[in-house]
Amino acid sequence: MVQWSNTEVAVFVVVLFAIGFKLWSVWHVQICAKASREGKLIFLGLVSGLTLFAVAAKFFISYQMSI
């Protein structure tokens, strides 16, 4: 079982807020820019896809370092 320190929990919460802020800011910019439906899907899909990749890579690297 993994033991999380208070610092790791705080970093995890901050990363969640950063991801939420990133998605909100992209959503807000595309509304202000009056982007087309395709533009919205590209921006949100690209940002969410890259975010998921980065989070998965972080977990994979952390797992490999703990072995």
N, C-alpha and C positions, 0 to 999 in steps of 0.2 A: 504494500500500500504506500502511496506517495504522501509524504509529509510536506505540506506547504507552509512556508514561513509567512509572517505578516507582510514582509516586503514583497514576496511573490504574489500574494493576493492583491496587494495594492497595485502592483504593476499590471496584473491581469485586468483589474477594473479600469485602470487608465487606458490600456489598449482597447478595451471594449468601447469606452467613451470616444477614443480617437477614431475608431472604425465608424461609429455612429455619426460623429461629426463629419467625417469624410463623405459618407453617403448622403447626409442631409445637405451638405454644401453643394455636391454635384446636382442633387435634385433641385435645390433652390436656383442654381445658376441656369439650369436648363429651362426652368419656368420663366426666369427673367429674360432669357435670350429667345423665348418663344420657339424652342426647338421643335422640329417635326417629330412624328412618332418614331421614325427610324433613328433619328439623332438621339432621342431619349433612350431607346433600347441599346444603342451602341455605347453611350456614355455610362449608363447604369450597369449594363452587362460587363463592360470592360473593367470598370472600377470594382464591381463586386467580385468578378473573376480573379482579378489580380490580388484583391484583398484575401480571398479564400486561399489562393496559392501561397501568399506570404505567411498566413497563419499556419497552414499545413506544413510549410517548410520549417517554420519556427518550432513546431511540435516535433517534427521528425529529427531535426538537429538536436533538440533538447533530449529526446529519447536516446539518440545515438551517443550523446556525450555522457549519459547516465549509465550506460552499459559497462 
